[in-house]
Amino acid sequence: MAGEKKKAKGSSPVLVKIPARRGTATHLRKGQKVKIINTHGSQVVDFWAFNADHPGEFMSMEHCRVWLGHYRPKPGDVLITNQRRNVLRFLEDSSPGVHDTMMAACDRFRYEQLGCTDYHDNCTDNLWEALAAVRFKPTETPCPFNLWQNTPVDSNGGIEQLRTVSKRGDFVLFKALMDVVLCFSACPQDIVQINSGRPKNAHYQIID
C-alpha cells in the first residue's frame, strides 16, 4: 500500500504516513537518510531494507547480532546484510532505545495460533504488498528490525512481550550505505500488548 504523502505546514521534507495495520515501501539512494517517527509513541514498526539491485540481499538481524555483539542496535552502529555488507548506519535515536531483532514478522499463522478464525492484517503480507506497489519482489520474508518493540530476553532465556516505552514523536534516523528499498509496517498486533493497545499510524521522512 503506497504511503500517504503530505508536507507538514511550513516545513520539509515530505512526511509520509505509514497507515495503522498496513505497510508502505520506498526507494532510498546511497547517502540519503530516512527518519522514522513513532507519531503516537506506542506503535511498533517492522522495518526492512533490501539491496535495490539484488532482492536476495537484505538487512539481516541474525548477521547484525553477530557483527555488533549485541541484539539491540544503537546509534553509531552499522547494520549489515545477509552477505555481511554495510547497508545502513544508525545515526540517531530519540527514544529509550528499546527495539527488537529477535521476533519474526507476524503472519496469518501467528494469528491462527492466537485464536483468530478470520483473516487478520499482518506484517508479512504488508511487506509483500508494499513492495509489489513499488515493483520490487523479495525472495523471502527476512526477520525485521522491530522498531520500538519491547520484547526483552530475561535471565532465564525467556522472551517477554511488554508494552512500548517510547513517547509521542520519538524517532530513529538511518543513512543508506547502498541503494536500498525500504519497507515499513505499522504492526497490526492487537492481541498481545506490544502496541500498548490499538495499532496506530506512524510516519517517515526521506532526507537528502
C-alpha positions as a printed NumPy array, in Angstrom:
array([[  0.   ,   0.   ,   0.   ],
       [  1.518,   3.287,  -1.037],
       [  2.17 ,   5.79 ,   1.742],
       [  0.053,   8.896,   2.029],
       [  2.378,  11.853,   1.476],
       [  1.897,  15.286,   2.909],
       [  4.125,  18.246,   3.582],
       [  3.972,  19.476,   7.148],
       [  2.926,  23.134,   7.107],
       [  5.924,  25.404,   6.795],
       [  8.438,  22.578,   6.779],
       [ 10.185,  19.972,   4.67 ],
       [ 10.964,  17.226,   3.847],
       [  7.748,  15.42 ,   2.975],
       [  6.088,  13.484,   5.785],
       [  4.832,  10.073,   4.639],
       [  2.161,   8.194,   6.551],
       [  2.539,   4.524,   7.461],
       [ -1.135,   3.665,   7.932],
       [ -2.177,   1.756,  11.051],
       [ -2.137,  -2.008,  10.393],
       [ -0.637,  -1.544,   6.929],
       [  2.711,  -1.206,   5.189],
       [  4.434,   1.075,   2.725],
       [  7.726,   0.958,   0.812],
       [ 10.112,   3.413,  -0.797],
       [ 13.464,   3.653,  -2.561],
       [ 16.412,   5.326,  -0.837],
       [ 19.632,   6.248,  -2.622],
       [ 23.065,   5.739,  -1.118],
       [ 23.808,   8.732,   1.1  ],
       [ 20.184,   9.664,   1.73 ],
       [ 18.704,   9.437,   5.22 ],
       [ 15.38 ,   8.17 ,   6.496],
       [ 13.719,   9.367,   9.676],
       [ 11.071,   7.025,  11.101],
       [  8.692,   8.641,  13.572],
       [  6.636,   6.95 ,  16.285],
       [  3.877,   9.512,  15.871],
       [  1.778,   8.385,  18.837],
       [  4.613,   6.859,  20.86 ],
       [  3.033,   3.431,  21.201],
       [  3.375,   1.86 ,  17.761],
       [  5.811,  -0.886,  16.76 ],
       [  7.119,  -0.505,  13.189],
       [  8.56 ,  -3.534,  11.428],
       [ 11.421,  -2.256,   9.273],
       [ 13.269,  -3.897,   6.364],
       [ 15.986,  -2.813,   3.914],
       [ 16.802,  -4.601,   0.642],
       [ 19.617,  -4.082,  -1.84 ],
       [ 17.78 ,  -2.212,  -4.599],
       [ 19.646,  -4.131,  -7.322],
       [ 19.596,  -7.618,  -5.758],
       [ 16.379,  -8.591,  -3.926],
       [ 18.065, -11.618,  -2.352],
       [ 20.375,  -9.342,  -0.329],
       [ 18.775,  -7.632,   2.647],
       [ 19.426,  -6.247,   6.104],
       [ 19.786,  -9.328,   8.29 ],
       [ 19.113,  -9.258,  12.012],
       [ 20.964, -12.531,  12.671],
       [ 24.052, -11.253,  10.869],
       [ 23.785,  -7.881,  12.629],
       [ 23.708,  -9.506,  16.065],
       [ 26.953, -11.354,  15.34 ],
       [ 28.605,  -8.269,  13.822],
       [ 27.528,  -5.847,  16.536],
       [ 27.891,  -8.121,  19.543],
       [ 24.502,  -7.004,  20.937],
       [ 20.902,  -7.632,  19.969],
       [ 19.628,  -4.06 ,  20.178],
       [ 21.271,  -1.811,  17.558],
       [ 22.054,   1.713,  18.73 ],
       [ 23.294,   4.987,  17.228],
       [ 26.762,   4.612,  15.754],
       [ 26.144,   1.018,  14.678],
       [ 26.47 ,  -0.053,  11.053],
       [ 23.845,  -2.633,  10.071],
       [ 24.778,  -5.338,   7.602],
       [ 23.151,  -7.632,   5.055],
       [ 22.959, -11.401,   4.777],
       [ 26.087, -11.05 ,   2.621],
       [ 27.761,  -9.177,   5.518],
       [ 27.952,  -5.882,   3.634],
       [ 27.136,  -2.489,   5.095],
       [ 23.583,  -1.403,   4.34 ],
       [ 22.501,   1.273,   6.878],
       [ 24.181,   3.409,   9.503],
       [ 22.119,   4.048,  12.641],
       [ 22.575,   7.768,  13.283],
       [ 20.102,   8.915,  15.949],
       [ 17.518,   7.582,  18.378],
       [ 15.402,   9.947,  20.488],
       [ 13.64 ,   7.078,  22.265],
       [ 14.963,   5.   ,  25.191],
       [ 16.494,   2.666,  22.6  ],
       [ 14.234,  -0.32 ,  23.241],
       [ 13.913,  -2.218,  19.954],
       [ 13.777,  -5.882,  18.916],
       [ 15.755,  -8.006,  16.45 ],
       [ 14.614, -11.436,  17.651],
       [ 10.968, -11.755,  16.664],
       [  9.775, -12.797,  13.214],
       [  7.197, -10.676,  11.42 ],
       [  3.65 , -11.609,  12.351],
       [  1.754, -13.635,   9.747],
       [ -1.582, -15.375,   9.347],
       [ -0.237, -18.484,  11.076],
       [  0.714, -16.434,  14.136],
       [ -2.816, -15.061,  14.412],
       [ -4.314, -18.521,  13.932],
       [ -2.199, -19.662,  16.898],
       [ -3.604, -16.713,  18.858],
       [ -7.152, -17.847,  18.115],
       [ -8.142, -15.796,  15.061],
       [-10.601, -17.602,  12.814],
       [-10.893, -14.776,  10.255],
       [ -8.138, -13.06 ,   8.301],
       [ -6.02 , -10.678,  10.388],
       [ -3.786,  -7.986,   8.894],
       [ -0.152,  -8.96 ,   9.402],
       [  3.341,  -7.619,   8.759],
       [  4.34 , -10.41 ,   6.377],
       [  1.506,  -9.639,   3.971],
       [  2.134,  -5.919,   4.471],
       [  5.751,  -6.406,   3.36 ],
       [  4.887,  -8.237,   0.151],
       [  2.   ,  -5.922,  -0.762],
       [  4.009,  -2.76 ,  -0.112],
       [  6.98 ,  -3.988,  -2.138],
       [  4.706,  -5.053,  -5.001],
       [  3.377,  -1.476,  -5.065],
       [  6.908,  -0.215,  -5.835],
       [  7.538,  -3.103,  -8.281],
       [ 10.074,  -4.88 ,  -6.117],
       [  9.827,  -8.617,  -5.444],
       [ 11.745, -10.054,  -2.476],
       [ 12.92 , -13.641,  -2.391],
       [ 11.781, -14.246,   1.2  ],
       [ 10.482, -12.519,   4.327],
       [ 13.533, -11.567,   6.403],
       [ 13.309, -11.052,  10.14 ],
       [ 12.51 ,  -7.342,  10.557],
       [ 14.168,  -4.735,  12.739],
       [ 11.187,  -4.24 ,  15.074],
       [ 11.443,  -0.582,  15.989],
       [ 10.189,   0.281,  19.491],
       [  9.147,  -3.318,  20.179],
       [  9.741,  -4.128,  23.85 ],
       [ 10.396,  -7.88 ,  23.924],
       [ 13.468,  -8.345,  26.128],
       [ 15.183, -11.637,  26.841],
       [ 15.137, -12.359,  30.595],
       [ 17.855, -14.012,  32.689],
       [ 16.343, -17.452,  32.08 ],
       [ 16.313, -17.014,  28.298],
       [ 12.6  , -16.308,  28.068],
       [ 11.204, -13.558,  25.854],
       [  8.734, -11.174,  27.459],
       [  6.14 ,  -9.289,  25.402],
       [  5.784,  -5.875,  27.011],
       [  4.276,  -2.515,  26.125],
       [  6.341,   0.073,  24.282],
       [  8.346,   2.557,  26.345],
       [  8.727,   5.195,  23.628],
       [  6.908,   8.523,  23.747],
       [  4.907,  10.504,  21.213],
       [  7.148,  11.829,  18.436],
       [ 10.176,   9.645,  19.172],
       [ 12.224,   8.942,  16.057],
       [ 15.138,   6.969,  14.687],
       [ 17.404,   8.144,  11.854],
       [ 19.351,   5.962,   9.403],
       [ 21.693,   6.677,   6.49 ],
       [ 21.759,   4.434,   3.419],
       [ 25.167,   2.914,   2.657],
       [ 23.936,   1.427,  -0.637],
       [ 20.907,   1.973,  -2.857],
       [ 18.063,   0.293,  -0.982],
       [ 14.354,  -0.393,  -0.996],
       [ 12.874,   0.159,   2.451],
       [  9.648,  -1.235,   3.824],
       [  7.761,  -0.2  ,   6.956],
       [  4.778,  -1.936,   8.552],
       [  2.743,  -0.349,  11.349],
       [  2.316,  -3.669,  13.125],
       [ -1.362,  -4.716,  13.4  ],
       [ -0.834,  -6.799,  16.546],
       [ -3.825,  -6.141,  18.798],
       [ -3.997,  -9.396,  20.741],
       [ -0.769,  -9.225,  22.753],
       [  0.212,  -5.904,  24.31 ],
       [  3.284,  -4.889,  22.259],
       [  1.454,  -1.935,  20.66 ],
       [  0.119,  -0.763,  24.032],
       [ -3.431,  -1.205,  22.773],
       [ -4.942,  -0.39 ,  19.385],
       [ -2.455,  -0.161,  16.471],
       [ -1.893,   3.389,  15.22 ],
       [ -0.198,   5.062,  12.286],
       [  3.428,   6.185,  12.125],
       [  5.375,   8.348,   9.662],
       [  8.689,   8.564,   7.87 ],
       [ 10.673,  11.24 ,   6.041],
       [ 13.426,  10.958,   3.434],
       [ 16.218,  13.482,   3.97 ],
       [ 18.764,  14.32 ,   1.251]])
